[in-house]
Amino acid sequence: MENSSPVLEVRDLTIRYGASPAVKNVSLVIPERRITAVIGPSGCGKSTLLRQLNRMNDFIRDANMDGEVLYRGVNLYDSEVDAVEVRRRIGMVFQKPNPFPKTIFKNISWGPVINGFRGDLQELVRSSLERAALWDEVKDRLSDSALALSGGQQQRLCIARALALQPEVILMDEPASALDPVSTARIEDLMFELKERYTIVIVTHNMQQAARVSDYTAFLDAGRLVEFGETDQVFTRPEQKRTEDYVSGRFG
Amino acid sequence: MPALEPSANLARRKRLAGAFRAATMLLTWLCLALLAVLLVHATRQGLPWLDLQFLTEFPSRFPERAGIKSALFGTLWLISLTAVFSIPVGVAAAVYLEEYAGRRRINALIEVSIANLAGVPSIVYGMLGLALFVRWLALGRSVVAGAMTMSLLILPIIIIASREALRSVPDSIRRASYALGATQWQTIRHHVLPAALPGILTGTILALSRAIGETAPLIMIGALTYVAFVPQGPMDAFTALPIQIFNWVSRPQAEFHELAAAGIIVLLTVLLLMNAIAVIIRHRSQGHR
């Protein structure tokens, strides 16, 4: 691997729902300002793993874990760490666009406002929308309802909403799976731009997408990390037979 | 063999389908017809008595001078205070049960209890109100005692309707909020409650309109049947529309029965207005989505 320092580090992570494990003994290091893709067949635990990275699994009853998730060397599950603060630093974009049923402006400004942002809100909204490549499409209708936007625009709005908190990491849970091919391409282009500033972890079941956008790829199967490495290598010269079978479409 | 030869029992199945359709339609119209008979009857009896004087006069033993001013104002007082007591408590309870309480056994017990309370006969609430508010808290036969009793009566309805509204707020909104570093209260205050508000309002208005029509608990706590004044404060004695109607109906003279019919028209008008508001709110909120 190249020498980019780890932002997130997962150590011996096991996640269980009740007694049945969904993620088993996974360790991996997520490099800074790179896109790391997590791939694997349905139900392999990739979304569970992602949600563990910003403590969104806290809301799932019966979810429990062993191991550590380190953010800049601090264990996110340390008793002194507040989950609210974790989620402010580590943003998340969901599978289905979920804008608030409020104006476009409010969708962006709400997060910073409740987190005590003091500064030029107008400017923050503008720069967030610009970074999400949405500004030109919505600049004249910031006070319209976000629900009036198309699905692809809504998803970019959700990305802009996450960016407005100036996070260091953005987690994306199949961000394009509910979108048409054109909107998907725009999201992928956007991810390329975003990795200049942000560390991105994307979960996807679309292998072409993983191959196109990511620098590193982790392949999960039945909760276990089968292979983790640079995307080129994982897709063209996988070390494991199982990985080869999956990326060549033989199962999954 | 022809391509679309009907199967052997198709004709019989279609007859059955038609019969069932007719039966459901007949029963629907039967309900509406009964309602229409009631309305026509009340209107024919009461309409001649319904004028401005009827609304602005106090009750009297002379039918031609009698009005429902005290009952109308009593009902307004009663419902306003009931709303003040029951809405905050009911919505807060619903938020707790739906958003905060886990799935512990005690919460399941609370849930079942509330559902059962919604089915308790109103006279029982009247007895509770009499013991608790009129006697124990020594509030007397006041509007405030009546409103508290009515609040108890409609609280289960408000809680159940509000929980339903809160539950229908999609979880994706909550997750979006939490993912932005919001606390649980910020999430509830800014996203969940606003999204649930139309449903909460509709349920609350319907619950209040039930309270307007209730008579038994008020008689139980001893609301007066003859009141020749308008309540000036929450501690005053009062009467309400259904009590006034009940009072008139129980007199022997036919004129008072007609006055009762006029009172029913006023009561139904108030009820229909409230229900219409509820429908409008629901309709508006759907239009926005």
Chai-1 contact restraints between the chains, C-beta under 6 A:
chainA,res_idxA,chainB,res_idxB,connection_type,confidence,min_distance_angstrom,max_distance_angstrom,comment,restraint_id
A,V84,B,G181,contact,1.0,0.0,6.0,A-B,restraint_1
A,V84,B,T183,contact,1.0,0.0,6.0,A-B,restraint_2
A,R87,B,A179,contact,1.0,0.0,6.0,A-B,restraint_3
A,R87,B,G181,contact,1.0,0.0,6.0,A-B,restraint_4
A,R88,B,G181,contact,1.0,0.0,6.0,A-B,restraint_5
A,M92,B,A179,contact,1.0,0.0,6.0,A-B,restraint_6
A,N98,B,S172,contact,1.0,0.0,6.0,A-B,restraint_7
A,N98,B,A176,contact,1.0,0.0,6.0,A-B,restraint_8
A,G111,B,L180,contact,1.0,0.0,6.0,A-B,restraint_9
A,I114,B,A182,contact,1.0,0.0,6.0,A-B,restraint_10
A,I114,B,Q186,contact,1.0,0.0,6.0,A-B,restraint_11
A,N115,B,G181,contact,1.0,0.0,6.0,A-B,restraint_12
